[in-house]
Amino acid sequence: MFQLRPITKRRLQRFHSLKRGWYAFLFLSICLAFTVLAEVFINSRALYVQHEGKSSFPTYGDPIPGKVFGLGYGYETDYKELQAHFAASGSSSKVIMPLIPWGPNEMDYSVPPPAKPSAKHWLGTDIMGRDILSRLVYGFRVSISFALLMVGMTYSIGVTLGCLSGYYGSWIDLITQRLQEIWMCLPFLFIVIIITAFWSPGFVGLAFICAIFSWMGIASTMRAMTFKEKSREYVTAARSLGAGTGRIVFRHILPNTLSIVISSLPFQVAGGISALTSLDFLGYGVPPPMPSWGELMEQGLGRLDAWWILGSVATAMTIILISITFIGEGLREAFDPKRHSTYD
Amino acid sequence: MINTLLSCLLAAAPAPAAPTDLFPVQEVPQVKPQAYADETGLPSGLKWESGPQQLQPWGSTEAKKGGKLVSFLPTYPKSFRHFGPASNDSFRSYLDNLNLAQLSSDPNHPEITLPSLCQQWAIGPDRKTVYFRIDPEARWSDGNPVLASDFTYAQELVHDPDLEHPDLLAGWDSNISDIKSHGRLSFSVTLSSEKPADELLYYSGTWPVDREFWMKFQREALKKDGKNPNENFGALIKDWHKYFDDAGIAEPVTGPYMIDSAKCEKMRKVVFTKTPNWWAEKKPWNLGRYNVETIEYKVIEDLEVAFRFFQGTELDCCFLTMPEIWREKAGESEGFLNGWFYRVMAFNDVQQPMIGMYLNTRSAPLDDLQVRRALWHATDVEGMCKTVLRGEYARMPHILMGYRQYDNKELKGLPFNIDSAVALLEEAGWNQMDIHGVRMKNGKRLSIEINYSQKTHVPRILYIRQQALKAGIELVLKKYEATTSFNKTRRRQGQIFWIGWQGNYFPDFRDGYHSDGAYQYESNNTSNYEDPRIDKLIEAMDLEKDSAAKTRQCHEIQKIIQDQALVIPLYYVPYIRSGAWNWVKLPQVVSTKTNGDEIFEAFGISGGLFWIDEEEKKKTLSAREAKQKLGEPKTIIDPTWKMAE
C-alpha cells in the first residue's frame, strides 16, 4: 500500500491546518474538476435527446447530424433549434440541454453583440456574440492547462540544468551559469512576441517558447540547493555504496530539495496563467477562436461601455490568482524547512 | 435593418443643394511652345493634346492655409526609397503619391485627362509610343528642374544590375520597351505592345528620378568611403541603398509634400511637410487643396487603438468605415454626442479593392478543385455581412467590381450552400468525420490555414469558420504582423490568404494570374496558379487594340478564375467613412467621385481637400476641457457620387 513518509505526512497535515490555503486549494480543485467536466454543464450540445423512441447522449463523441433528428441538414445538430422544433411540433421527443446551453465558440447574433447580461446569457456576450460565462470556463481550462504544461516544461529544463550544474560544478556550472545570466537579460514578452510574429505557434509550441524563457529562476534555486545537499553525509554515503551520478541526483538529492520545487509551484502556475493572458491580450497568444482570458480582457478594454466583458474576466482572474497565491503561501508554510529539518 | 435605416435617411434628406464654396470654372493655362524649341527626332504630324481648356476645381474657396494634421499609418516604412530592396511595402503608395504623375485625370470625371507634370502629350503613329512635353515650371523639391533626362535616368536605374529590385524590373519590362529623350523637356515612352488610346496614356505613366540628386548623393557616398567619386559614374554604386538608408534622407519629390526625414521618428511617426515654393501650387486643379503645412502619421498598427488615440485628440481624423467603430465606438462616444467631432460618409464610384480569400492551389488539399469549390460553397459571406458587418457591407459576387465594361456581371460566384459543399467533398473522397465534425481522408483532416494580419478581421473570419465547419471544413487562423503577412502572401507560404488587392484603373491579370509568377519566390500570383488558357488570354489582352475584344477576353479570364475557384471574393464597400475633430474642415462636397481610400487623404489627385481651422480648434478643445456640449451630434452623409444602382 502507498504510504507517506512521516515528514510528508506532517507537512500535509500542516497544510491542512492552514485554513486559508486549504480552502483555496479545495476551491481550485473544484474549479479544476468543473472545468474538466465543463461539457456537461456548459455546452451547445444537448445532454440527452429522445427521438422516435431512441435515446442519445450527444455531449461526448462524434457530432450527430441534424438529419438523425428529422432536421433537414447533414451537419451537426443545433440542439437549441431542435428543442424549439420539438416544442413547436408538439411531438413527444425530448431534448435536455445543459444548464448553460452555449458553447464557447457559438455566436449569437440575435441581439447585436456585445449583449448585456440576461437570462439567456448570464454574463452577457462578447463582441462576437459568444457567451462570456462559457468562454470564461473554457478559457480557464485553456489557461490552467497551458500553465501546467508550461510549468512542467520549465521545471524539466530548470531542475535538470540546476541539479547538473550544482552537482558537477566546475566548467559545467560555469557554462550553465553564464547561459542563465544571458538568458535572464532577454525580455521575455518581447522575445515571445517577436517569435510569434514570424512563426504562428500552436498551443504546445507557445508553452514551449514560454518555458524556454522562464527556466532560469528555478535552475538557480536548484543549483544552490544541490550544491548544499551535495556535501551532506547521505550523499557521501550513497556514493561510497557505489551509486551512480543519476541515482544520486535524482533519487537522493532531488527528493530532499523537493520542498523548494513544490512551494514555488503555485507561483509558477500563476505566472503561467498571467503569461498566457498577457500574450493573448497583446494578440500573440493562442490562435482564435480558442477561448482565452487575455482576449476577453483585450475586448473588454476596447469596449469599456460593455462593462460586463472586462468585469467578468477581471473578477474571474482575480479570484483564481488569489486562490493560487493562497495555496502557494500555505505550501510554503507547510514545507518550511525550518520547521521539519534538522541540521547537523 | 441598418440598410433600410440608411436608405430612409438618404431618401428623407432633401436633394443636396448646389455647393456654394466651389471655385469658379478656371481657364487651364496656355502652353508656350517656345519651351520645346529644341525637340528632335519626333515623327511628323504629331497631334499634341493639352487637356480641357476649362476646369472646375474641386477644392473649397473657404480653405485656409497652414496648420498640421495628425493621422496614422499601420507600419513604419522599411525605407524612404520608392525603388530598390525592401521598398515594396505598404508605404510605397504614400511615396508614389508624393510625386506627380505625367498626366492625371479629373477625379470627378475620370474620363478627362489633365496635365500634371507634363503639359502636353501626343500618341505616336505606331500606337505604341506616347510623346510628352514636361511643364517648364516643373521643379523637384530640391530646386532642380524636372528634365527629360530624369525620365531616361529612371529607365537606366531600373535596368541597373545593382538595383536589386527584380519585381520592378519585371513589371517595367513587361510594360515599357523604351524611354527616349527628344530634347530638354520632351521625351517619349514606347510600350511593349499596341494598345487602345486611353490605355496607352494610362500605361505610359512612369516616373522620373532626380538625376542631379542621385549623382551628387552617390559621389558623396563614394567620397566618404575614400573611393574615387567618379568611379561607376552614372550607374548605381554597389550597396547604394544602404548608403541611402544610413544617411536617413528622403528622395526629392515633385508633389506638394515631402518627407521631413529629420522630424520622422523610427517606428513612431512619419512627418511630411509642404514642399517649399511648390511649383504647381497655382494650377487650377490644385486650387483650395493641399492646405495643411505639415502632415504627421503616427505609427499605429491597430485600428481600434488608433480610434482611442483619436478620442484623446492625438489624431485629428480617423478612418471609420468599419461598422462597429462607426456605430458604437464613434456614434456613442462622448466626443461625438457633445458635438466635438463629427462623422462623415461619402459615397464613391470607383474600382473596388479585390478583397477575398486567395487560395494557394499548390497546397494540399486546396490543390483539388473540388475542395476549392466546396470551400467556396461553405463560405457564408452573405451571413457574415448581415451579422458581423451589420448589413453595411455587401457580398462581392466576383473580384472585378466597378471596372466599367470589364466587369463580367454574369458571374455571381458560388452561393453559400452546405449541401453542395458536402456533395463536392464526398465526391473528392473526404468521407470520414472526426470527433469535432471535421472531415477526413486517408487519416488527414480537412483543416486549412488562413493567413491574416488585422485583428479587426477576426470576427469576420470566425463567422466564416463556424459556417464552414458545418461542411466539415476547419479553418485554422494564423495571424501575422502586417508586413510578415504580406511577405508570406507574396511567397505563398500558407494556404488561404485573407487579403485585399488594390487594382489599377484597367484590369490587369498578368501580375496575379500569369504562370510567370507561379514559380517565383516572391510574386503576386497569390493562388500559385498556372493555366495556359489564362496565360494565352493575358498575352492576347496585352496585345489587343480593340476595346470590345479586350472586354471579351477580360470576361473570359474572370470566368476561368471563378470556375477554377482561385479566389473566394468577400465584400465591397461603396463608400468611405471617417471621423474628424471639428477643427478639420471639409468642402461642401466632401470627397471626389473616385476617392476610394480616405476622406482625409492628404496626397494624390483626390487628396488634400481638408483644412485646419485654428480658432475652431481652440474652441473645441476648451469645450472638451470643460465638458461642454457644442451642439447636436453631426454626421455628414454626402451622396453626391453615389453609384447608380
Contacts between the chains, C-beta under 8 A, distances in Angstrom:
chain1	res1	chain2	res2	distance
A	61	B	435	6.8
A	62	B	433	6.3
A	62	B	434	7.9
A	62	B	435	5.7
A	62	B	437	7.7
A	63	B	433	7.1
A	63	B	435	7.7
A	63	B	436	7.5
A	63	B	437	4.0
A	73	B	418	6.6
A	73	B	419	7.7
A	73	B	470	7.6
A	74	B	418	7.2
A	74	B	419	7.1
A	74	B	422	5.6
A	75	B	418	6.1
A	75	B	422	7.8
A	75	B	437	7.0
A	75	B	469	7.6
A	75	B	470	3.7
A	75	B	471	6.9
A	75	B	472	7.4
A	76	B	437	5.1
A	76	B	469	8.0
A	76	B	470	7.2
A	105	B	462	7.6
A	105	B	466	6.6
A	106	B	466	7.7
A	107	B	387	7.5
A	107	B	462	7.2
A	107	B	463	6.4
A	107	B	466	6.1
A	109	B	387	3.8
A	109	B	388	7.4
A	112	B	390	7.1
A	127	B	324	7.1
A	127	B	459	6.6
A	128	B	388	7.5
A	128	B	458	7.8
A	128	B	459	4.6
A	128	B	462	6.0
A	128	B	463	7.7
A	129	B	387	7.7
A	197	B	480	6.4
A	197	B	481	4.3
A	197	B	484	5.9
A	198	B	480	7.4
A	198	B	481	7.9
A	198	B	484	5.7
A	200	B	478	4.3
A	200	B	479	6.6
A	200	B	480	6.5
A	283	B	455	5.6
A	283	B	479	6.8
A	287	B	476	6.7
A	287	B	477	5.1
A	287	B	478	6.8
A	287	B	479	7.3
A	288	B	458	5.4
A	288	B	461	7.9
A	288	B	462	6.2
A	288	B	477	5.0
A	288	B	479	7.8
A	289	B	462	5.2
A	289	B	465	6.9
A	289	B	477	7.4
A	302	B	304	5.1
A	303	B	328	7.6
A	303	B	329	7.9
A	305	B	328	7.2
A	305	B	332	6.6
